[in-house]
Amino acid sequence: MPTANPPHGTPSADIVTGCHVLGTDDHGDPVWGHVSARDPGGRGVWLKSGGRGFDEVSYDDVALIDFDGALREGTGPPPREYPLHTEVLRARPDVNSVVHCHPPYSIALAATGQPLHAFSNGAGPFAGGVPRFEEPVGLVQTAELGAAVADRLGDARGLFLVGHGIIAVGSSVATAVTTAILLERACRLQILAASAGGVSPELHHPGKRYVHAESDGYLLRTWEYLVRRLEATTRSGT
């Protein structure tokens, strides 16, 4: 685990922590996947650079780019799929962070064509459904494709990039990362339920059953635990 950390509370620090949390929760896919944060000063987007796994990201692996992908601070290169981040942030002023990763259960469930059924507390943020982006485009590396992804995301918290991975968004790195983790757990539970006969029809549309899980406060309590777990793992060296 890297020891070099940026000043606490900066976008770079949040991204480093967010990447490490994802790296301990089976969201890594060798070096693929990235976390971004909107620059508070309006200069663009802070983003994990390409070529590093979530678990090994350090301060030097985070760069600031403008909305056209030009490097403003740090060393590059930015990931080829930076338009996923810039175009979602351009389209969603309520969003300050975007996570793109390739977690296995989310990819598997999306590949079945089934909708996600939000039948657990952790799935509460997705009670309104998770949209699907199904265009077979490979990497999303143009502004046009990024804008199409943002349009399909709409006002949702997460999106299945079918045959590719997921996008999760939030008002902060903490809430976006937690959203990605909860989406993966919800997909895992659905796959487990399918192996035991499927999800009961009354839980296909949970209504207000999990409304308590839709707030940022709920996500942040989970985030605080995930950070404590990361710190304990780092201290123990495991």
Secondary structure, DSSP 8 states (H G I E B T S, - for coil): ------STTSHHHHHHHHHHHHHTTT--BTTB-EEEEE-TTSS-EEEE-TT--GGG--GGGEEEE-TT--EEES-----TTHHHHHHHHHH-TT--EEEEE--HHHHHHHHHT------SSTTGGGTT---EE----SS--SHHHHHHHHHHHTT-SEEEETTTEEEEEESSHHHHHHHHHHHHHHHHHHHHHHHTT---GGGTS-TTTTGGGGSHHHHHHHHHHHHHHHHHHHHHT-
